[in-house]
Amino acid sequence: MAKISASTVTSACRGQTISAEKAKAISNALGDPTETLFSIQRDMRPLSEQNVRENHVLICAILAQAEKEMLVPYNAGEKA
């Protein structure tokens, strides 16, 4: 009913980490609130410099294409 893999259900039953989306799908299938069945934890570790750089490159490329297609007036990523 939750439309998720058996391995995800097994991981959840074993108390292993699963995504919030999968936890919500399981909760919905069982008819219980997610907060009742799962402990939601957020990863608050800072991103690495390389990760920030890679995300910046991706955002700049997306905004460059949007500027080319005249969807945005300028590429704000280039100014950051």
C-alpha positions in Angstrom: 0.0 0.0 0.0 2.9 2.4 0.7 4.4 1.7 -2.7 7.9 1.4 -1.3 10.4 -1.5 -1.5 10.4 -4.3 1.0 14.0 -3.5 1.9 12.9 0.0 3.0 10.2 -1.5 5.2 12.8 -3.9 6.6 15.2 -1.0 7.3 12.4 0.9 9.1 11.5 -2.1 11.2 15.1 -2.5 12.2 15.3 1.1 13.3 17.7 2.1 10.5 17.6 5.5 8.9 15.1 6.0 6.1 14.0 9.2 4.3 11.3 11.4 5.6 9.3 10.7 2.4 9.4 6.9 2.9 8.5 7.3 6.6 5.5 9.4 5.6 4.4 6.8 3.0 4.6 4.0 5.6 2.7 6.1 8.1 0.0 6.9 5.6 -0.4 3.2 4.7 -0.7 2.3 8.4 -3.0 5.2 9.1 -0.9 6.7 11.9 0.8 10.1 12.2 4.5 10.0 11.1 5.6 11.5 14.4 4.0 8.6 16.3 5.8 5.9 14.4 9.1 7.6 13.6 11.7 9.8 15.2 12.5 12.6 12.7 16.1 13.8 12.8 17.6 16.5 10.6 21.2 16.5 9.5 22.6 19.8 10.7 26.2 19.3 9.6 27.6 22.1 7.5 28.1 21.4 3.8 31.7 20.9 2.5 33.3 23.6 0.4 33.3 21.2 -2.6 29.6 20.6 -2.1 28.9 24.3 -2.0 31.0 24.9 -5.1 29.2 22.1 -7.0 25.8 23.4 -6.1 26.9 26.9 -7.1 28.0 25.7 -10.5 24.7 23.8 -11.0 22.6 26.9 -10.0 24.7 29.2 -12.3 24.2 26.8 -15.2 20.4 26.7 -14.6 20.2 30.4 -14.3 22.4 31.0 -17.4 19.9 28.9 -19.4 17.0 30.8 -17.9 18.7 34.1 -18.8 19.3 32.8 -22.3 15.6 31.9 -22.7 14.7 35.3 -21.2 13.0 33.8 -18.2 15.0 35.9 -15.8 16.5 39.3 -16.4 20.1 38.3 -15.3 22.0 35.4 -13.8 22.2 36.1 -10.1 24.5 33.1 -9.6 27.2 34.9 -11.5 27.0 37.8 -9.0 27.3 35.6 -5.9 
